[in-house]
Amino acid sequence: MSDITVSLSGELIEHGHRLVQRVYYEDTDFSGLVYHARYLHFLERGRTDYLRCLGCEQSALLTADEEGLVFVVHRMEIDFKTPARMDDVLTITTITEKAGGAKMVLNQEIRRGETLLVAAKVIIAVINAKGRPRRLPETVAEKFLK
C-alpha cells in the first residue's frame, strides 16, 4: 500500500483542483483503450469534486437561496491527444479561467504522468432552479478565483 494519502475528492491547487482516478475495465472498449465518452465522466468527476473541495456542493447550491443556483455545461471543446488504457492512473486537473456574470470557463486536462491525454475547455452556464440565467454570486465566484 502506498504511503501517499490522497483525498477521495482530490485536492485544491492554485486557481483549481487536481483529482487522481484509475482506469477500470468498465472504462474501456473492445480494443482495451478508454472509450472516448468515458473521458467526459472523468472530466465531470473533476468538476464535481472541485466544487466539493470548495465547499460548494451542488445539492446545497440548489437550495442556498430562493432563486437556486445550478451549473450546466453550455459548451465544451475537447482534444483527444493519446489514449489511456486499463489500470492507468490519471490525473484530472481543472483550472478556473473565468468565474463571473452568468458563466464560468474551466480548463481541464487529463494526464497519465507527464503525458497529456485530453485537453478540454468547458463553458459553464449559471442558471436558477427554473432554468433561467442568473449571475454567479460574488462569494461563490471568489472561491473559484483563489
C-alpha positions in Angstrom: 0.0 0.0 0.0 1.3 3.4 -0.9 2.3 5.8 1.8 0.7 8.7 -0.1 -2.7 9.7 1.2 -4.9 11.3 -1.4 -8.3 12.7 -0.5 -11.2 10.8 -2.2 -12.3 14.2 -3.6 -8.8 15.3 -4.8 -7.1 18.5 -3.7 -7.3 22.2 -4.3 -4.3 23.7 -6.2 -3.6 27.3 -7.2 -6.7 28.5 -9.2 -8.1 25.0 -9.4 -8.2 21.3 -8.5 -6.5 18.0 -9.0 -8.1 14.6 -8.9 -6.5 11.2 -9.3 -8.5 8.3 -10.9 -7.7 4.8 -12.0 -9.0 3.4 -15.3 -11.1 0.3 -14.8 -12.3 -2.3 -17.2 -15.7 -0.7 -17.5 -14.0 2.5 -18.9 -12.5 0.6 -21.9 -13.8 -0.6 -25.2 -13.1 -3.8 -27.1 -9.6 -2.6 -28.0 -8.6 -2.2 -24.4 -8.4 1.6 -24.8 -10.6 4.1 -22.8 -13.8 4.7 -24.7 -13.9 8.3 -25.8 -17.2 9.1 -24.0 -15.7 7.9 -20.7 -13.3 10.9 -20.7 -16.4 13.1 -20.2 -17.1 11.1 -17.0 -13.5 11.7 -15.7 -13.9 15.5 -16.5 -17.2 15.6 -14.8 -15.8 14.0 -11.7 -13.0 16.6 -11.7 -15.5 19.5 -11.9 -17.8 17.9 -9.3 -15.1 17.3 -6.8 -13.6 20.7 -7.4 -17.0 22.1 -6.2 -17.0 19.8 -3.3 -13.5 20.8 -2.2 -14.5 24.5 -2.5 -17.5 23.8 -0.1 -20.0 24.3 -2.9 -21.8 21.0 -3.1 -24.3 21.1 -6.0 -27.3 19.9 -3.9 -26.7 22.6 -1.4 -26.4 25.3 -4.0 -29.8 24.4 -5.5 -31.5 25.4 -2.1 -29.0 28.0 -0.9 -31.3 30.9 -1.7 -34.8 31.5 -3.0 -33.6 31.5 -6.6 -31.4 28.4 -6.5 -28.1 28.0 -8.2 -27.3 25.4 -10.9 -24.3 24.8 -13.1 -24.8 23.3 -16.5 -22.3 22.6 -19.3 -23.1 25.1 -22.1 -20.2 24.3 -24.4 -17.2 22.0 -24.4 -14.1 21.9 -26.7 -12.2 18.7 -26.3 -8.9 17.5 -27.9 -8.1 13.8 -27.6 -4.3 13.6 -27.8 -3.4 10.0 -26.9 -5.4 7.1 -25.3 -5.4 5.7 -21.8 -5.6 2.0 -21.0 -7.0 -0.2 -18.2 -5.1 0.3 -14.9 -3.6 3.6 -15.9 -3.6 6.2 -13.1 -4.9 9.5 -14.5 -4.7 13.0 -13.0 -7.6 15.3 -13.9 -6.7 18.9 -13.4 -9.4 21.7 -13.5 -8.2 25.3 -13.6 -10.6 28.3 -13.5 -10.1 30.8 -16.3 -13.2 32.9 -15.6 -15.9 33.0 -12.9 -18.4 35.8 -13.0 -21.5 37.1 -14.6 -23.7 34.1 -15.7 -20.8 31.8 -16.7 -17.6 30.1 -15.8 -14.8 29.0 -18.0 -12.8 26.0 -16.9 -9.7 24.4 -18.5 -9.3 20.7 -17.9 -6.6 18.2 -18.6 -6.3 14.5 -18.2 -2.7 13.2 -17.9 -1.0 9.9 -17.3 2.1 11.0 -15.5 3.5 13.9 -17.6 1.7 12.7 -20.8 -1.2 14.9 -21.8 -4.1 12.6 -22.9 -7.1 15.0 -23.1 -7.4 18.8 -23.0 -10.8 20.5 -22.7 -12.3 23.9 -22.3 -15.6 23.9 -20.6 -18.1 26.8 -20.6 -20.5 26.5 -17.7 -23.7 28.4 -17.7 -25.1 29.6 -14.3 -28.8 29.2 -14.1 -31.5 29.3 -11.4 -33.8 26.4 -10.3 -36.3 27.4 -13.1 -33.6 27.1 -15.8 -33.1 30.9 -16.4 -29.7 32.6 -16.4 -28.6 34.1 -13.2 -25.4 35.9 -12.0 -22.9 33.9 -10.1 -22.9 35.2 -6.6 -19.6 37.1 -5.7 -19.0 34.8 -2.7 -19.1 31.8 -5.0 -17.0 33.4 -7.8 -14.3 34.3 -5.3 -13.9 30.7 -4.3 -13.2 29.7 -7.9 -10.6 32.5 -8.4 -8.4 31.8 -5.4 
